[in-house]
C-alpha cells in the first residue's frame, strides 16, 4: 500500500503545485503592474475558482465511478463514464462561461471595487470566460485518468499548462521580473532582474490571454491521451452519446459534491465581500497574495486526498473496506507531516516568503501576518482535506456536502464576520451592525477562517471513524 500511495501521490503533488502555480504566476505578474491589477485578478480568481469547483464536482463523480469499475474489472463501465464525464464537462463549461461573461460587471459593482480595479476585473473575467469549456474538459479528463490509477499523464498536462502560462502571460503582459530591495536607510525599492524583451505590453489582458492559451493546451493533451487509451480507460466516439444510466450514476455522486462546492464557493464569495466592505484600496490584492501562497502549502493535502480517494474507491470496488480505511489513514498521516512543515515555514519566515511574489507595499504590510496565522492550522487542515477527499472517493458525497455546508454557514462565516468587525450594508435598508466593538479587519477575518478548519477536521474525522462511508453504493 505504501508503494501504491507513493506512485499515486507524487505526480498529483507536483501536478497540484503546478496548478497552484498558474494562479500564483498571474497574481505575481499583476503585482508587477499595479495594486489595482492585483485586486482585479484577486477577485477574478474567486470567480474562476467557481469553474474549478464545478469541474471538480464532476471529476469526483468520474474518479469514484471509474475507480470502482477498474477495481471490479468492469472496463466497459469505466469507458462509458469517461464519455459521459466529457459530455457533462463541455455542457457545464459553456453554461458557466456565459454566466461569467454576463455577470462580470455586476460582480465588480457588488464587490465595491475601486474605479481602477473594476474595469480591469471585467476585462480579465470576460477573456477567461471563453476558456471555461476547455478548462472544464481538461480538469475532468485528468480526473478520469486518476480514477484509472494514472497520475503521470495529468502531471504532464499541468506541466504543459504552466510552461505555456508562464511564457505567454509574461510575454503578452509586458511585465519585468523584479525583486524588492531595502536600502541602508530603510527605503524600499525595486530592482529589475529580467527585462521583458517583448513589445506587446497588454497588461492584465495579456495575463488573461496567456492563461487561456495554457488551459487550451492542457485540454488538447488530456483529450489526446484519453483517445489513445494508454491509461487503462479510453474516450471512444460511441461513448460521446448520452447514456442515461451511466449519466444518472455519475450525477448521483457528482451532484451532492456540486452542492457542496456551491456552498463553499458562496461562503468564500461572502468572505470576499467582507474584504470589500473594509474599504481599503489594495486589500483584495493582499488577501489573494496570502491565499496564493497558502495554496502551495495545501497541495500535499490535495495530493494525498486524491490518492486516498482513488485507493478507497478501488479497495471498496474489490470488496476490501479494511484496506480502504487503512489507505485513508495513512494518506492523512503523510499530508499532516508535510503540511506541518509548511506551517512551520509560514510561522518563522512570513515576510521573506511574501516578498518572493510581490513588492507592493500594502501586500507586504498585510499578507505576512495572514500566512503566519494560517501556519498554525496546517495539520488539522491536512487531516480534514485528506479525509474529505477519501470520503468522496468512497462515494460518500452527500455526507461530505452536509458537513461542509454546516461548518461553512454555522461557524466559518459568523466567526469571520464577527472577528473582522465590518458592518453589513443593506442599501436603503441601512446596515446590520457588527457586535464586535473592535475593528480587527482582515487579520480578524483570517483568524475566523482558520479557526473553522479545526471544526471541519474534527467532523470529517468523526465521519471516517463512524465507517458508514464504506457501505455507500455508487
SEGU-373412 format. One record per residue (C-alpha): residue number from 1; residue in three letters; y, z, x. Coordinates in steps of 0.25 Angstrom, whole numbers. Layout:
// residues N
(site NUM; 'ALA'; (Y; Z; X))
...
// end
This chain:
// residues 474
(site 1; 'UNK'; (0; 0; 0))
(site 2; 'UNK'; (10; 3; 11))
(site 3; 'UNK'; (8; -11; 16))
(site 4; 'UNK'; (10; -17; 3))
(site 5; 'UNK'; (23; -9; 1))
(site 6; 'UNK'; (28; -14; 15))
(site 7; 'UNK'; (24; -28; 12))
(site 8; 'UNK'; (31; -28; -1))
(site 9; 'UNK'; (43; -19; 2))
(site 10; 'UNK'; (49; -24; 16))
(site 11; 'UNK'; (52; -38; 11))
(site 12; 'UNK'; (58; -32; -2))
(site 13; 'UNK'; (66; -22; 6))
(site 14; 'UNK'; (72; -33; 15))
(site 15; 'UNK'; (74; -42; 2))
(site 16; 'UNK'; (81; -31; -5))
(site 17; 'UNK'; (90; -28; 7))
(site 18; 'UNK'; (93; -43; 7))
(site 19; 'UNK'; (96; -43; -8))
(site 20; 'UNK'; (106; -31; -6))
(site 21; 'UNK'; (112; -39; 6))
(site 22; 'UNK'; (116; -50; -4))
(site 23; 'UNK'; (125; -41; -11))
(site 24; 'UNK'; (130; -34; 1))
(site 25; 'UNK'; (134; -47; 8))
(site 26; 'UNK'; (142; -51; -4))
(site 27; 'UNK'; (149; -37; -4))
(site 28; 'UNK'; (151; -37; 11))
(site 29; 'UNK'; (157; -51; 10))
(site 30; 'UNK'; (166; -47; -1))
(site 31; 'UNK'; (171; -35; 6))
(site 32; 'UNK'; (176; -45; 17))
(site 33; 'UNK'; (184; -52; 6))
(site 34; 'UNK'; (191; -40; -1))
(site 35; 'UNK'; (189; -28; -9))
(site 36; 'UNK'; (191; -36; -22))
(site 37; 'UNK'; (180; -45; -18))
(site 38; 'UNK'; (171; -33; -15))
(site 39; 'UNK'; (174; -28; -29))
(site 40; 'UNK'; (171; -41; -35))
(site 41; 'UNK'; (157; -42; -28))
(site 42; 'UNK'; (154; -28; -31))
(site 43; 'UNK'; (156; -29; -46))
(site 44; 'UNK'; (149; -43; -45))
(site 45; 'UNK'; (137; -37; -38))
(site 46; 'UNK'; (135; -28; -50))
(site 47; 'UNK'; (135; -39; -60))
(site 48; 'UNK'; (126; -48; -51))
(site 49; 'UNK'; (117; -35; -50))
(site 50; 'UNK'; (114; -37; -65))
(site 51; 'UNK'; (108; -50; -62))
(site 52; 'UNK'; (99; -43; -51))
(site 53; 'UNK'; (95; -33; -61))
(site 54; 'UNK'; (91; -43; -71))
(site 55; 'UNK'; (83; -51; -61))
(site 56; 'UNK'; (77; -38; -56))
(site 57; 'UNK'; (72; -35; -70))
(site 58; 'UNK'; (65; -48; -72))
(site 59; 'UNK'; (60; -46; -57))
(site 60; 'UNK'; (54; -33; -61))
(site 61; 'UNK'; (46; -39; -72))
(site 62; 'UNK'; (42; -50; -63))
(site 63; 'UNK'; (37; -41; -52))
(site 64; 'UNK'; (30; -31; -61))
(site 65; 'UNK'; (22; -43; -68))
(site 66; 'UNK'; (19; -51; -56))
(site 67; 'UNK'; (15; -38; -48))
(site 68; 'UNK'; (5; -34; -59))
(site 69; 'UNK'; (0; -48; -61))
(site 70; 'UNK'; (-2; -50; -46))
(site 71; 'UNK'; (-9; -36; -45))
(site 72; 'UNK'; (-18; -40; -57))
(site 73; 'UNK'; (-21; -54; -51))
(site 74; 'UNK'; (-14; -62; -62))
(site 75; 'UNK'; (-7; -73; -54))
(site 76; 'UNK'; (-4; -81; -67))
(site 77; 'UNK'; (3; -70; -74))
(site 78; 'UNK'; (11; -67; -61))
(site 79; 'UNK'; (16; -82; -60))
(site 80; 'UNK'; (19; -82; -75))
(site 81; 'UNK'; (28; -70; -72))
(site 82; 'UNK'; (35; -78; -61))
(site 83; 'UNK'; (39; -89; -70))
(site 84; 'UNK'; (44; -81; -81))
(site 85; 'UNK'; (52; -72; -72))
(site 86; 'UNK'; (59; -84; -66))
(site 87; 'UNK'; (62; -89; -80))
(site 88; 'UNK'; (68; -76; -84))
(site 89; 'UNK'; (76; -74; -72))
(site 90; 'UNK'; (82; -88; -74))
(site 91; 'UNK'; (86; -85; -88))
(site 92; 'UNK'; (91; -72; -86))
(site 93; 'UNK'; (99; -77; -74))
(site 94; 'UNK'; (106; -87; -82))
(site 95; 'UNK'; (110; -77; -93))
(site 96; 'UNK'; (115; -67; -83))
(site 97; 'UNK'; (122; -77; -75))
(site 98; 'UNK'; (130; -82; -87))
(site 99; 'UNK'; (133; -68; -91))
(site 100; 'UNK'; (139; -64; -77))
(site 101; 'UNK'; (148; -76; -77))
(site 102; 'UNK'; (153; -73; -91))
(site 103; 'UNK'; (155; -58; -89))
(site 104; 'UNK'; (161; -59; -75))
(site 105; 'UNK'; (176; -58; -79))
(site 106; 'UNK'; (174; -47; -90))
(site 107; 'UNK'; (166; -39; -80))
(site 108; 'UNK'; (177; -40; -70))
(site 109; 'UNK'; (187; -34; -80))
(site 110; 'UNK'; (177; -23; -85))
(site 111; 'UNK'; (176; -18; -70))
(site 112; 'UNK'; (190; -16; -69))
(site 113; 'UNK'; (190; -25; -56))
(site 114; 'UNK'; (203; -28; -48))
(site 115; 'UNK'; (211; -41; -50))
(site 116; 'UNK'; (206; -46; -37))
(site 117; 'UNK'; (191; -42; -39))
(site 118; 'UNK'; (189; -46; -53))
(site 119; 'UNK'; (191; -62; -51))
(site 120; 'UNK'; (182; -61; -39))
(site 121; 'UNK'; (171; -54; -46))
(site 122; 'UNK'; (171; -64; -57))
(site 123; 'UNK'; (170; -75; -47))
(site 124; 'UNK'; (159; -69; -40))
(site 125; 'UNK'; (151; -65; -52))
(site 126; 'UNK'; (152; -79; -58))
(site 127; 'UNK'; (147; -86; -46))
(site 128; 'UNK'; (135; -77; -45))
(site 129; 'UNK'; (132; -78; -60))
(site 130; 'UNK'; (128; -92; -57))
(site 131; 'UNK'; (118; -87; -47))
(site 132; 'UNK'; (111; -77; -57))
(site 133; 'UNK'; (100; -86; -61))
(site 134; 'UNK'; (95; -89; -47))
(site 135; 'UNK'; (97; -74; -43))
(site 136; 'UNK'; (88; -70; -54))
(site 137; 'UNK'; (77; -81; -51))
(site 138; 'UNK'; (78; -77; -36))
(site 139; 'UNK'; (76; -62; -39))
(site 140; 'UNK'; (66; -63; -50))
(site 141; 'UNK'; (58; -73; -41))
(site 142; 'UNK'; (58; -63; -30))
(site 143; 'UNK'; (53; -52; -39))
(site 144; 'UNK'; (41; -61; -43))
(site 145; 'UNK'; (37; -63; -29))
(site 146; 'UNK'; (38; -48; -26))
(site 147; 'UNK'; (29; -45; -38))
(site 148; 'UNK'; (18; -54; -32))
(site 149; 'UNK'; (20; -46; -19))
(site 150; 'UNK'; (28; -56; -11))
(site 151; 'UNK'; (41; -49; -6))
(site 152; 'UNK'; (43; -58; 6))
(site 153; 'UNK'; (48; -70; -1))
(site 154; 'UNK'; (58; -63; -9))
(site 155; 'UNK'; (63; -57; 4))
(site 156; 'UNK'; (64; -72; 9))
(site 157; 'UNK'; (72; -75; -3))
(site 158; 'UNK'; (82; -63; -1))
(site 159; 'UNK'; (84; -67; 14))
(site 160; 'UNK'; (88; -81; 10))
(site 161; 'UNK'; (97; -75; -1))
(site 162; 'UNK'; (104; -67; 10))
(site 163; 'UNK'; (105; -77; 20))
(site 164; 'UNK'; (112; -87; 10))
(site 165; 'UNK'; (120; -76; 4))
(site 166; 'UNK'; (126; -71; 18))
(site 167; 'UNK'; (128; -85; 23))
(site 168; 'UNK'; (134; -91; 11))
(site 169; 'UNK'; (142; -80; 6))
(site 170; 'UNK'; (148; -77; 19))
(site 171; 'UNK'; (151; -92; 22))
(site 172; 'UNK'; (157; -94; 8))
(site 173; 'UNK'; (165; -81; 7))
(site 174; 'UNK'; (173; -83; 20))
(site 175; 'UNK'; (172; -68; 23))
(site 176; 'UNK'; (172; -64; 38))
(site 177; 'UNK'; (162; -54; 43))
(site 178; 'UNK'; (169; -42; 47))
(site 179; 'UNK'; (168; -27; 51))
(site 180; 'UNK'; (176; -15; 49))
(site 181; 'UNK'; (184; -9; 61))
(site 182; 'UNK'; (191; 4; 63))
(site 183; 'UNK'; (202; 5; 74))
(site 184; 'UNK'; (204; 17; 83))
(site 185; 'UNK'; (216; 21; 73))
(site 186; 'UNK'; (206; 21; 61))
(site 187; 'UNK'; (212; 7; 56))
(site 188; 'UNK'; (201; 0; 48))
(site 189; 'UNK'; (200; -15; 51))
(site 190; 'UNK'; (191; -27; 50))
(site 191; 'UNK'; (185; -36; 61))
(site 192; 'UNK'; (179; -49; 59))
(site 193; 'UNK'; (165; -50; 64))
(site 194; 'UNK'; (161; -64; 59))
(site 195; 'UNK'; (172; -74; 54))
(site 196; 'UNK'; (167; -83; 43))
(site 197; 'UNK'; (168; -97; 48))
(site 198; 'UNK'; (167; -104; 34))
(site 199; 'UNK'; (179; -108; 26))
(site 200; 'UNK'; (174; -106; 12))
(site 201; 'UNK'; (182; -93; 10))
(site 202; 'UNK'; (177; -92; -4))
(site 203; 'UNK'; (177; -77; -4))
(site 204; 'UNK'; (169; -70; -15))
(site 205; 'UNK'; (166; -84; -21))
(site 206; 'UNK'; (159; -87; -8))
(site 207; 'UNK'; (151; -74; -9))
(site 208; 'UNK'; (146; -77; -23))
(site 209; 'UNK'; (142; -91; -19))
(site 210; 'UNK'; (135; -87; -7))
(site 211; 'UNK'; (127; -77; -15))
(site 212; 'UNK'; (124; -88; -26))
(site 213; 'UNK'; (118; -97; -15))
(site 214; 'UNK'; (110; -85; -9))
(site 215; 'UNK'; (103; -82; -22))
(site 216; 'UNK'; (101; -97; -26))
(site 217; 'UNK'; (93; -98; -12))
(site 218; 'UNK'; (85; -86; -16))
(site 219; 'UNK'; (81; -91; -29))
(site 220; 'UNK'; (76; -104; -23))
(site 221; 'UNK'; (68; -97; -13))
(site 222; 'UNK'; (61; -88; -23))
(site 223; 'UNK'; (58; -99; -33))
(site 224; 'UNK'; (52; -108; -22))
(site 225; 'UNK'; (43; -96; -17))
(site 226; 'UNK'; (38; -94; -31))
(site 227; 'UNK'; (36; -109; -34))
(site 228; 'UNK'; (27; -109; -21))
(site 229; 'UNK'; (19; -97; -26))
(site 230; 'UNK'; (16; -91; -12))
(site 231; 'UNK'; (19; -77; -16))
(site 232; 'UNK'; (7; -76; -26))
(site 233; 'UNK'; (15; -80; -38))
(site 234; 'UNK'; (21; -93; -41))
(site 235; 'UNK'; (32; -99; -50))
(site 236; 'UNK'; (26; -110; -58))
(site 237; 'UNK'; (33; -121; -66))
(site 238; 'UNK'; (24; -118; -78))
(site 239; 'UNK'; (28; -103; -78))
(site 240; 'UNK'; (42; -106; -80))
(site 241; 'UNK'; (40; -108; -95))
(site 242; 'UNK'; (42; -96; -104))
(site 243; 'UNK'; (29; -88; -104))
(site 244; 'UNK'; (30; -78; -116))
(site 245; 'UNK'; (20; -67; -112))
(site 246; 'UNK'; (24; -67; -97))
(site 247; 'UNK'; (39; -66; -101))
(site 248; 'UNK'; (36; -55; -110))
(site 249; 'UNK'; (29; -47; -99))
(site 250; 'UNK'; (40; -50; -89))
(site 251; 'UNK'; (51; -45; -99))
(site 252; 'UNK'; (43; -33; -103))
(site 253; 'UNK'; (44; -28; -89))
(site 254; 'UNK'; (58; -34; -85))
(site 255; 'UNK'; (66; -31; -98))
(site 256; 'UNK'; (65; -16; -96))
(site 257; 'UNK'; (69; -18; -82))
(site 258; 'UNK'; (81; -27; -86))
(site 259; 'UNK'; (85; -16; -96))
(site 260; 'UNK'; (85; -6; -84))
(site 261; 'UNK'; (93; -16; -76))
(site 262; 'UNK'; (103; -17; -86))
(site 263; 'UNK'; (104; -2; -87))
(site 264; 'UNK'; (106; -1; -72))
(site 265; 'UNK'; (116; -13; -71))
(site 266; 'UNK'; (124; -8; -83))
(site 267; 'UNK'; (125; 6; -77))
(site 268; 'UNK'; (129; 1; -63))
(site 269; 'UNK'; (140; -8; -70))
(site 270; 'UNK'; (145; 4; -77))
(site 271; 'UNK'; (146; 11; -63))
(site 272; 'UNK'; (154; -1; -58))
(site 273; 'UNK'; (163; 1; -70))
(site 274; 'UNK'; (165; 16; -65))
(site 275; 'UNK'; (169; 10; -51))
(site 276; 'UNK'; (179; 0; -58))
(site 277; 'UNK'; (185; 11; -67))
(site 278; 'UNK'; (189; 19; -54))
(site 279; 'UNK'; (199; 8; -52))
(site 280; 'UNK'; (199; 8; -37))
(site 281; 'UNK'; (200; -6; -31))
(site 282; 'UNK'; (189; -10; -21))
(site 283; 'UNK'; (180; 1; -27))
(site 284; 'UNK'; (170; -9; -33))
(site 285; 'UNK'; (168; -14; -19))
(site 286; 'UNK'; (166; -1; -12))
(site 287; 'UNK'; (155; 2; -23))
(site 288; 'UNK'; (148; -11; -21))
(site 289; 'UNK'; (148; -10; -6))
(site 290; 'UNK'; (141; 4; -7))
(site 291; 'UNK'; (131; -2; -17))
(site 292; 'UNK'; (128; -14; -8))
(site 293; 'UNK'; (126; -4; 4))
(site 294; 'UNK'; (117; 5; -5))
(site 295; 'UNK'; (109; -7; -10))
(site 296; 'UNK'; (104; -9; 4))
(site 297; 'UNK'; (98; 5; 4))
(site 298; 'UNK'; (90; 4; -8))
(site 299; 'UNK'; (83; -9; -4))
(site 300; 'UNK'; (71; -1; 1))
(site 301; 'UNK'; (70; 6; -13))
(site 302; 'UNK'; (71; -8; -19))
(site 303; 'UNK'; (60; -14; -10))
(site 304; 'UNK'; (51; -2; -12))
(site 305; 'UNK'; (53; -3; -27))
(site 306; 'UNK'; (49; -18; -27))
(site 307; 'UNK'; (37; -15; -18))
(site 308; 'UNK'; (34; -3; -28))
(site 309; 'UNK'; (35; -12; -40))
(site 310; 'UNK'; (26; -23; -34))
(site 311; 'UNK'; (15; -13; -30))
(site 312; 'UNK'; (16; -5; -42))
(site 313; 'UNK'; (14; -18; -51))
(site 314; 'UNK'; (3; -23; -42))
(site 315; 'UNK'; (-5; -10; -42))
(site 316; 'UNK'; (-3; -8; -57))
(site 317; 'UNK'; (-8; -22; -59))
(site 318; 'UNK'; (-20; -19; -51))
(site 319; 'UNK'; (-23; -6; -59))
(site 320; 'UNK'; (-19; 4; -48))
(site 321; 'UNK'; (-8; 13; -53))
(site 322; 'UNK'; (-10; 23; -42))
(site 323; 'UNK'; (-7; 13; -31))
(site 324; 'UNK'; (5; 9; -39))
(site 325; 'UNK'; (10; 23; -39))
(site 326; 'UNK'; (8; 25; -24))
(site 327; 'UNK'; (15; 12; -21))
(site 328; 'UNK'; (28; 16; -29))
(site 329; 'UNK'; (28; 30; -22))
(site 330; 'UNK'; (26; 24; -8))
(site 331; 'UNK'; (37; 14; -11))
(site 332; 'UNK'; (47; 25; -15))
(site 333; 'UNK'; (44; 33; -3))
(site 334; 'UNK'; (47; 22; 6))
(site 335; 'UNK'; (60; 18; -1))
(site 336; 'UNK'; (64; 33; 0))
(site 337; 'UNK'; (63; 33; 15))
(site 338; 'UNK'; (71; 20; 17))
(site 339; 'UNK'; (82; 22; 7))
(site 340; 'UNK'; (83; 37; 12))
(site 341; 'UNK'; (86; 31; 26))
(site 342; 'UNK'; (97; 22; 20))
(site 343; 'UNK'; (103; 34; 13))
(site 344; 'UNK'; (104; 42; 26))
(site 345; 'UNK'; (112; 30; 32))
(site 346; 'UNK'; (121; 30; 20))
(site 347; 'UNK'; (124; 45; 21))
(site 348; 'UNK'; (126; 44; 36))
(site 349; 'UNK'; (133; 31; 38))
(site 350; 'UNK'; (140; 26; 25))
(site 351; 'UNK'; (153; 22; 31))
(site 352; 'UNK'; (147; 13; 42))
(site 353; 'UNK'; (137; 7; 32))
(site 354; 'UNK'; (148; 3; 22))
(site 355; 'UNK'; (157; -2; 34))
(site 356; 'UNK'; (146; -13; 37))
(site 357; 'UNK'; (149; -20; 24))
(site 358; 'UNK'; (164; -19; 21))
(site 359; 'UNK'; (177; -16; 27))
(site 360; 'UNK'; (185; -14; 14))
(site 361; 'UNK'; (192; 0; 15))
(site 362; 'UNK'; (188; 4; 1))
(site 363; 'UNK'; (174; 1; 3))
(site 364; 'UNK'; (174; 9; 16))
(site 365; 'UNK'; (180; 21; 8))
(site 366; 'UNK'; (170; 22; -3))
(site 367; 'UNK'; (157; 15; 0))
(site 368; 'UNK'; (152; 24; 11))
(site 369; 'UNK'; (153; 36; 2))
(site 370; 'UNK'; (145; 29; -9))
(site 371; 'UNK'; (134; 25; 0))
(site 372; 'UNK'; (134; 39; 6))
(site 373; 'UNK'; (132; 44; -8))
(site 374; 'UNK'; (120; 35; -11))
(site 375; 'UNK'; (114; 38; 2))
(site 376; 'UNK'; (109; 52; -3))
(site 377; 'UNK'; (101; 46; -15))
(site 378; 'UNK'; (94; 35; -7))
(site 379; 'UNK'; (80; 42; -8))
(site 380; 'UNK'; (80; 44; -23))
(site 381; 'UNK'; (86; 30; -25))
(site 382; 'UNK'; (74; 25; -17))
(site 383; 'UNK'; (64; 32; -26))
(site 384; 'UNK'; (70; 28; -39))
(site 385; 'UNK'; (71; 14; -35))
(site 386; 'UNK'; (57; 12; -29))
(site 387; 'UNK'; (50; 19; -41))
(site 388; 'UNK'; (59; 12; -51))
(site 389; 'UNK'; (54; -2; -46))
(site 390; 'UNK'; (40; 3; -45))
(site 391; 'UNK'; (40; 7; -59))
(site 392; 'UNK'; (46; -7; -63))
(site 393; 'UNK'; (35; -14; -55))
(site 394; 'UNK'; (25; -6; -63))
(site 395; 'UNK'; (32; -11; -76))
(site 396; 'UNK'; (38; 2; -80))
(site 397; 'UNK'; (51; -5; -82))
(site 398; 'UNK'; (54; 2; -96))
(site 399; 'UNK'; (54; 16; -90))
(site 400; 'UNK'; (62; 12; -78))
(site 401; 'UNK'; (72; 6; -87))
(site 402; 'UNK'; (73; 19; -95))
(site 403; 'UNK'; (75; 27; -82))
(site 404; 'UNK'; (86; 18; -77))
(site 405; 'UNK'; (94; 18; -90))
(site 406; 'UNK'; (92; 33; -91))
(site 407; 'UNK'; (96; 36; -77))
(site 408; 'UNK'; (108; 26; -77))
(site 409; 'UNK'; (115; 30; -90))
(site 410; 'UNK'; (111; 44; -91))
(site 411; 'UNK'; (114; 48; -77))
(site 412; 'UNK'; (120; 37; -68))
(site 413; 'UNK'; (132; 33; -76))
(site 414; 'UNK'; (136; 46; -82))
(site 415; 'UNK'; (135; 53; -68))
(site 416; 'UNK'; (142; 41; -61))
(site 417; 'UNK'; (153; 41; -71))
(site 418; 'UNK'; (156; 56; -71))
(site 419; 'UNK'; (156; 57; -56))
(site 420; 'UNK'; (165; 45; -53))
(site 421; 'UNK'; (175; 51; -63))
(site 422; 'UNK'; (180; 38; -69))
(site 423; 'UNK'; (185; 37; -84))
(site 424; 'UNK'; (178; 26; -93))
(site 425; 'UNK'; (189; 17; -98))
(site 426; 'UNK'; (187; 12; -113))
(site 427; 'UNK'; (199; 3; -114))
(site 428; 'UNK'; (207; 6; -127))
(site 429; 'UNK'; (198; 18; -130))
(site 430; 'UNK'; (202; 26; -118))
(site 431; 'UNK'; (193; 31; -107))
(site 432; 'UNK'; (181; 40; -106))
(site 433; 'UNK'; (185; 51; -97))
(site 434; 'UNK'; (177; 55; -85))
(site 435; 'UNK'; (173; 70; -86))
(site 436; 'UNK'; (173; 72; -71))
(site 437; 'UNK'; (187; 77; -66))
(site 438; 'UNK'; (184; 72; -52))
(site 439; 'UNK'; (187; 57; -48))
(site 440; 'UNK'; (175; 55; -39))
(site 441; 'UNK'; (176; 40; -41))
(site 442; 'UNK'; (165; 31; -34))
(site 443; 'UNK'; (159; 42; -26))
(site 444; 'UNK'; (156; 50; -39))
(site 445; 'UNK'; (151; 37; -45))
(site 446; 'UNK'; (141; 35; -33))
(site 447; 'UNK'; (137; 50; -34))
(site 448; 'UNK'; (133; 48; -48))
(site 449; 'UNK'; (126; 35; -46))
(site 450; 'UNK'; (118; 40; -34))
(site 451; 'UNK'; (114; 53; -41))
(site 452; 'UNK'; (108; 45; -53))
(site 453; 'UNK'; (98; 40; -43))
(site 454; 'UNK'; (92; 53; -41))
(site 455; 'UNK'; (89; 54; -56))
(site 456; 'UNK'; (83; 40; -57))
(site 457; 'UNK'; (74; 42; -45))
(site 458; 'UNK'; (69; 54; -52))
(site 459; 'UNK'; (66; 47; -65))
(site 460; 'UNK'; (59; 36; -58))
(site 461; 'UNK'; (50; 45; -50))
(site 462; 'UNK'; (46; 53; -63))
(site 463; 'UNK'; (42; 40; -69))
(site 464; 'UNK'; (34; 36; -57))
(site 465; 'UNK'; (27; 49; -57))
(site 466; 'UNK'; (24; 48; -72))
(site 467; 'UNK'; (16; 36; -70))
(site 468; 'UNK'; (18; 29; -83))
(site 469; 'UNK'; (22; 16; -76))
(site 470; 'UNK'; (8; 14; -71))
(site 471; 'UNK'; (4; 11; -86))
(site 472; 'UNK'; (14; 1; -89))
(site 473; 'UNK'; (10; -13; -94))
(site 474; 'UNK'; (17; -25; -90))
// end
